[in-house]
Amino acid sequence: MPPNPAVTPEGVRDGNPAAIAGLIDRRGGAVLAYCAAICPPDLVERAAAEAFARFRAAVVAADSPYDLNPEVALLAATRQSAAWLARVAPPAPTVTKLLRRKEDPLQHVPTLLVARANGELSAPDVQRLTQLLEKSPQAREVQASFRRAEEAYRDDATPRVPPGTHAVLAAAMAAAAPIAPAVDAVEAPAPNGSPASPAAVVS
C-alpha cells in the first residue's frame, strides 16, 4: 500500500481522523497479525487497540512528533500490548506446587521476551529469561509464538482490517490522548522560503 499523505506526525499527535484512519489502513493488518500469533482469539482486537493507543500516547508524549521513530514505536507498542494480554498455559501443577502456592515464573516470559526485543532487559533478567528458556518447554513454546508474531508483522501480505475492527482501533487511538481542535489549514512558509514537506508517520 503506498504512503498516505494524510498520515503525518502532527496528524497522529492531534488525533486527526484522516491520519488515524490512514495509519490503521497502512499498519492495522500487521498489528492484528502480531497479536493473533500471541493472544487468544477473543483478545486479539483488544490487544491491537491497546497497541495503537499506546503508539499515539507515545507520539503525544514526545517533545516533537518528529523525535519518534514511528515504526520502532509502533512495533514496541504492539509487542507490549500482545504480551500484556497473552495467556500462558502453565504446566500441570504438582501437589507440592499447589501446596506452596508460588507464582508460576512462566507467566513472566512474554514480558521478558518483549523487554529483550525492545532492548530494555536488565542483565539479571536476561539471565533469568535464559534459565527459563533452558528449563521450560512451555517457555520455549511462548518464545516460538513471538517469533511467529515478528514474522507475521513484517509480512506484506497481511489482510485489510475489517470495518468493525477498524472502527475499534480508531476509537482507541482517539481516546488515547486529547484531540486537538480543528482549525482552518493555513500553509506557513518554511525558513528561508523553502517549502515544508511533512513526513509520513509510517511509509
N, C-alpha and C positions, 0 to 999 in steps of 0.2 A: 504494500500500500504506500503511495507516495506521501511525503510530508504534507501535513495540513497547515497552511499559513495562519490559521486561526489559533493554533496551539503555540502560544508564546509563554515565556516565563511569567510575564506580568499577568497574562490571562489566567493562568493556573493560580497564581497568588491571589488575584482579585476574585476568583470564582466565576469568571466569565463563562456563561453556559456553552458557548461555541467552543471555547478552549477545553472545557471539561469533556464535552461530547467528542471532540476530535481526539483527545488523548485516549479515551476509552475505546474509540474506534480503532486506534492505532495499536494499543498495547493491552487492551482488555482480554483478548483471547489468550495472550501469553500468560498473563497473571492468573486467569482461571485455570489454564493448563497446569501451572505450577501447583496451585492449591489442590487441584484434583488428584495430583500424584501423592499428596501428603495427608489430606484431610478426608474424613468420611463424607460421602456424597451430600448429606444434609447440611454440611458446614462449609462446602466449597464456596458458595456465593457469599456467605458471611465473611469468610477469610479474604476473598478478593475485595469486598467492600472495605474491609479494615485496611487492606494494603493501600488502596487508593486514598483513603482518608489519611493514613499516616504520611503518604507521599505529599499530599497538599499541605498538611501541617508542617512538614519539613521545609517546603518551599516558603511558606509564610514566615517561619521562624528564622530563615536565613537573613543576614543583613541586606543582601541583594539577591533576587531570584537567579541572577546570573552566576552567583558564587557556587551554586549547587551543580554537580554533575547529575543530570536528570536520570540517565539510565542506571547509574550506580545507585542513586537514591531510591528509584522505583524497585529495583531488584532487592535492595536491602529491606525495604518495607514489605515486599512480598514474602521474602524469607521469614521475617519476624512474625508476620500475621499467620502464615501457614504453620509455623512452629507453635504459636500460641494456641491454635485450635486443633493441633494434631492429637489423635487419640492413640496412645501407645499401649498395646495389649501386653501386660506383663506375663511372665511365665506362671504356670500354676503354682500357687504358694504351697510350701511345705507346712506341716504343723508347727514347726519351730518358728518359721517366719510369721505365721498367724499369731502365735503367742507373743512374739516380740513387738509386733505392730510397727515395724520400722518402715520408713518411707522407701519406696522402690526407686533406686537411682536411675532406672531405665526411663522414668518419666522426664528426666532432665536431658536426655540425649538430643531431642530436637533442638532445644535452646542452645546446647553446647555446640552442635553442628553448625547452626546458623551463626553463632558468635565467631566460630573459627572461619567460616566462609567470608564473613564481613571484616575479618582481621581484628576482632575485638576480644579474643580469648586470652586470658592471662596464662602464664607459664604453668602454674599449678593446675588450672583447669584443662590445659592441653594434656597434661599427664593423666588427669582424671578421665578425660574422654578416651584417651588411648587405651587405658586399662579396661574401660567398659567395653570398647570395641573388641579387644582381645579376648575377653572372658565371656561375652554375652552374644549368642547367635541372634537374639531379638534386637540387640543394639545394631548389629551389622545389617539386619533387615531394614531398620529405620534409615541407616546410612544409605543403603541401596535405593530407598524410596526418594531420598533427597537428590541423589544423583540423577534419577529419572526425571525429577522435577526440574533440575537445572537444564537437562536436555530438552524437555518439553517447552520450557520458557524461550529457548533460543530457536525453536523450530518455526520456520517461516510459514509453515502450513497450518498454523493454529486457526481454528474456525472463528467466524464472526461471533460477536456477542449477541445473544438473543435479546430482543427488545425489552422484555420484562427485566432481565438481569441488567441490561444497560441502564435502565431507569434506577435500579437499586444502587448501582455503582456511582452513578451521577449524584444521587441524593446523598450518599455517604461522603463524597468529595465536597459537596456544597456545605454539608453540616460540619465539616472538619475545622472550619475557621470562618470568621465573619466574611460576608460578601461585600465587596466594595460597591458603593453606589454607582449607578450607571451615569456616565457623563458623555456629552457630545464629543466625538473624536475630533481633535484638532492636531494636525501634523506639525510638530515643532521642529525647526531646523537643528541639525546636529552641529557641534562645534566646528568652526572653520568652513561652514557651509556644506560639509559632506553629508550625503544622505544617510539616514539611520537605517539599519537593516536588522529587524528583530530576528533572533534565532529561534528555531523551533525547539520546544522542550524535548521531544523525543523524535528523532528523524527516522 
